[in-house]
Amino acid sequence: MSTFEALFGRTAHIVVLEFLLRNRDQLCYLSGIAAATGLSHSSVARVVEPLLQQGIVNECVVGKKMRLFTVNKGNEALKSLIRFYDDLDGFLDT
């Protein structure tokens, strides 16, 4: 069981957010996130939208349809989430 799932349960939002936090130094695309998390493409797209609106995730469109995402490390809310995630991960590993 993953760090966030251990405390908050398994929802699409938690799964995608944790995936993005674990892969915060990489560009991720919708289909890749879906494949890695076991969620449907539409579920990932639905979860990513509010993250984009809040500025937690940045989007880059490549070509006509490929959407790439990366976390916005300049976003203060994301900085807090990263600290929380890393601290929580350390507590649950012990």
PASEBA-1860 file (N, C-alpha, C; in nm, 3 decimals):
! residues 94
1> MSTFEALF> 0.085/-0.118/0.000/0.000/0.000/0.000/0.090/0.124/0.000 ~ 0.049/0.223/-0.073/0.131/0.344/-0.087/0.115/0.435/0.035 ~ 0.199/0.538/0.037/0.202/0.633/0.148/0.067/0.700/0.171 ~ 0.014/0.765/0.068/-0.113/0.835/0.082/-0.229/0.738/0.101 ~ -0.228/0.628/0.028/-0.338/0.532/0.038/-0.351/0.475/0.179 ~ -0.240/0.461/0.247/-0.242/0.408/0.383/-0.327/0.494/0.475 ~ -0.327/0.624/0.452/-0.402/0.714/0.538/-0.534/0.763/0.480 ~ -0.537/0.786/0.349/-0.652/0.852/0.288/-0.739/0.763/0.202
9> GRTAHIVV> -0.701/0.637/0.185/-0.777/0.547/0.100/-0.738/0.562/-0.046 ~ -0.793/0.475/-0.129/-0.758/0.476/-0.271/-0.868/0.545/-0.351 ~ -0.839/0.665/-0.394/-0.927/0.736/-0.486/-0.841/0.778/-0.605 ~ -0.905/0.809/-0.716/-0.830/0.853/-0.834/-0.746/0.976/-0.803 ~ -0.801/1.068/-0.725/-0.727/1.191/-0.690/-0.600/1.159/-0.612 ~ -0.611/1.073/-0.514/-0.496/1.036/-0.432/-0.392/0.964/-0.516 ~ -0.437/0.871/-0.600/-0.345/0.792/-0.682/-0.267/0.882/-0.779 ~ -0.336/0.972/-0.847/-0.270/1.061/-0.943/-0.178/1.158/-0.871
17> LEFLLRNR> -0.225/1.216/-0.763/-0.142/1.311/-0.688/-0.015/1.243/-0.639 ~ -0.027/1.124/-0.584/0.093/1.056/-0.535/0.186/1.020/-0.651 ~ 0.130/0.978/-0.763/0.214/0.948/-0.880/0.293/1.072/-0.921 ~ 0.227/1.186/-0.927/0.295/1.309/-0.966/0.400/1.350/-0.863 ~ 0.372/1.331/-0.736/0.470/1.364/-0.632/0.592/1.273/-0.642 ~ 0.570/1.145/-0.666/0.682/1.051/-0.678/0.764/1.078/-0.804 ~ 0.701/1.131/-0.906/0.767/1.155/-1.035/0.782/1.305/-1.061 ~ 0.805/1.380/-0.956/0.804/1.527/-0.966/0.915/1.585/-1.054
25> DQLCYLSG> 1.016/1.507/-1.086/1.124/1.557/-1.170/1.110/1.512/-1.316 ~ 0.995/1.456/-1.350/0.976/1.403/-1.484/0.855/1.466/-1.552 ~ 0.858/1.465/-1.684/0.740/1.500/-1.762/0.655/1.374/-1.772 ~ 0.527/1.387/-1.750/0.436/1.273/-1.754/0.325/1.302/-1.854 ~ 0.278/1.202/-1.921/0.167/1.220/-2.014/0.048/1.139/-1.965 ~ -0.072/1.178/-2.008/-0.195/1.117/-1.955/-0.195/0.966/-1.967 ~ -0.163/0.917/-2.086/-0.166/0.772/-2.105/-0.063/0.702/-2.017 ~ 0.052/0.764/-1.998/0.154/0.707/-1.912/0.111/0.703/-1.766
33> IAAATGLS> 0.047/0.810/-1.722/-0.005/0.813/-1.585/-0.112/0.706/-1.569 ~ -0.200/0.697/-1.667/-0.307/0.596/-1.661/-0.249/0.456/-1.655 ~ -0.152/0.427/-1.740/-0.092/0.294/-1.742/-0.020/0.262/-1.612 ~ 0.053/0.359/-1.558/0.129/0.336/-1.436/0.041/0.321/-1.312 ~ -0.075/0.387/-1.313/-0.161/0.386/-1.195/-0.275/0.286/-1.204 ~ -0.302/0.235/-1.326/-0.414/0.144/-1.343/-0.548/0.215/-1.355 ~ -0.544/0.346/-1.370/-0.667/0.425/-1.388/-0.695/0.443/-1.536 ~ -0.818/0.476/-1.568/-0.852/0.503/-1.707/-0.799/0.640/-1.749
41> HSSVARVV> -0.780/0.655/-1.878/-0.734/0.782/-1.935/-0.830/0.895/-1.894 ~ -0.960/0.870/-1.901/-1.058/0.974/-1.867/-1.054/1.009/-1.718 ~ -1.030/0.911/-1.633/-1.019/0.940/-1.489/-0.898/1.029/-1.461 ~ -0.786/0.999/-1.525/-0.666/1.080/-1.505/-0.691/1.222/-1.556 ~ -0.751/1.234/-1.673/-0.780/1.366/-1.730/-0.870/1.447/-1.637 ~ -0.968/1.382/-1.578/-1.062/1.449/-1.488/-0.990/1.496/-1.361 ~ -0.898/1.417/-1.310/-0.825/1.451/-1.188/-0.723/1.562/-1.213 ~ -0.662/1.562/-1.330/-0.557/1.660/-1.361/-0.614/1.801/-1.375
49> EPLLQQGI> -0.737/1.814/-1.422/-0.795/1.947/-1.447/-0.792/2.038/-1.324 ~ -0.841/1.994/-1.207/-0.834/2.085/-1.092/-0.691/2.115/-1.048 ~ -0.599/2.021/-1.070/-0.459/2.046/-1.037/-0.401/2.155/-1.128 ~ -0.443/2.154/-1.254/-0.403/2.260/-1.347/-0.461/2.394/-1.305 ~ -0.589/2.394/-1.270/-0.657/2.518/-1.230/-0.594/2.580/-1.106 ~ -0.546/2.497/-1.015/-0.485/2.546/-0.892/-0.337/2.580/-0.910 ~ -0.283/2.553/-1.029/-0.142/2.582/-1.055/-0.046/2.482/-0.993 ~ -0.096/2.369/-0.949/-0.012/2.265/-0.890/0.062/2.188/-0.999
57> VNECVVGK> 0.000/2.180/-1.116/0.057/2.108/-1.230/0.065/2.204/-1.348 ~ 0.171/2.192/-1.424/0.187/2.266/-1.550/0.163/2.171/-1.666 ~ 0.111/2.225/-1.776/0.081/2.144/-1.894/0.157/2.199/-2.014 ~ 0.204/2.108/-2.097/0.266/2.142/-2.224/0.202/2.053/-2.329 ~ 0.147/2.114/-2.433/0.084/2.037/-2.540/0.187/2.016/-2.651 ~ 0.206/1.891/-2.689/0.300/1.855/-2.795/0.220/1.801/-2.912 ~ 0.240/1.859/-3.028/0.162/1.817/-3.143/0.017/1.859/-3.126 ~ -0.071/1.778/-3.181/-0.213/1.813/-3.176/-0.283/1.761/-3.051
65> KMRLFTVN> -0.235/1.651/-2.995/-0.310/1.591/-2.886/-0.232/1.552/-2.762 ~ -0.102/1.537/-2.771/-0.027/1.488/-2.656/-0.011/1.597/-2.552 ~ -0.057/1.569/-2.431/-0.047/1.661/-2.319/0.056/1.607/-2.221 ~ 0.157/1.688/-2.193/0.259/1.652/-2.096/0.239/1.735/-1.970 ~ 0.264/1.673/-1.857/0.243/1.739/-1.729/0.367/1.728/-1.642 ~ 0.389/1.830/-1.566/0.493/1.829/-1.464/0.441/1.910/-1.346 ~ 0.489/1.878/-1.229/0.445/1.955/-1.113/0.509/2.093/-1.118 ~ 0.438/2.192/-1.067/0.484/2.330/-1.065/0.556/2.354/-0.933
73> KGNEALKS> 0.686/2.334/-0.934/0.763/2.343/-0.810/0.766/2.483/-0.749 ~ 0.720/2.582/-0.823/0.711/2.717/-0.770/0.582/2.744/-0.695 ~ 0.486/2.652/-0.703/0.357/2.669/-0.639/0.371/2.641/-0.489 ~ 0.327/2.736/-0.406/0.342/2.723/-0.260/0.263/2.604/-0.205 ~ 0.144/2.581/-0.258/0.065/2.466/-0.212/0.137/2.336/-0.243 ~ 0.198/2.328/-0.360/0.272/2.207/-0.396/0.394/2.190/-0.306 ~ 0.462/2.298/-0.276/0.578/2.289/-0.185/0.536/2.228/-0.052 ~ 0.420/2.269/-0.002/0.369/2.213/0.124/0.334/2.066/0.108
81> LIRFYDDL> 0.272/2.032/-0.005/0.238/1.891/-0.031/0.362/1.805/-0.039 ~ 0.466/1.854/-0.103/0.591/1.777/-0.115/0.652/1.754/0.023 ~ 0.657/1.860/0.104/0.710/1.844/0.241/0.628/1.743/0.319 ~ 0.495/1.757/0.312/0.405/1.665/0.382/0.426/1.522/0.333 ~ 0.430/1.505/0.202/0.447/1.371/0.144/0.580/1.309/0.187 ~ 0.687/1.385/0.177/0.818/1.333/0.214/0.825/1.301/0.363 ~ 0.769/1.388/0.447/0.767/1.361/0.591/0.684/1.238/0.623 ~ 0.567/1.230/0.562/0.478/1.116/0.585/0.542/0.988/0.540
89> DGFLDT> 0.606/0.990/0.426/0.674/0.873/0.373/0.783/0.826/0.470 ~ 0.855/0.922/0.529/0.957/0.887/0.627/0.900/0.825/0.753 ~ 0.785/0.874/0.797/0.723/0.819/0.918/0.669/0.678/0.893 ~ 0.611/0.655/0.779/0.551/0.525/0.751/0.655/0.419/0.718 ~ 0.775/0.462/0.677/0.883/0.366/0.649/0.946/0.312/0.775 ~ 0.932/0.384/0.886/0.999/0.341/1.008/0.920/0.238/1.083
END
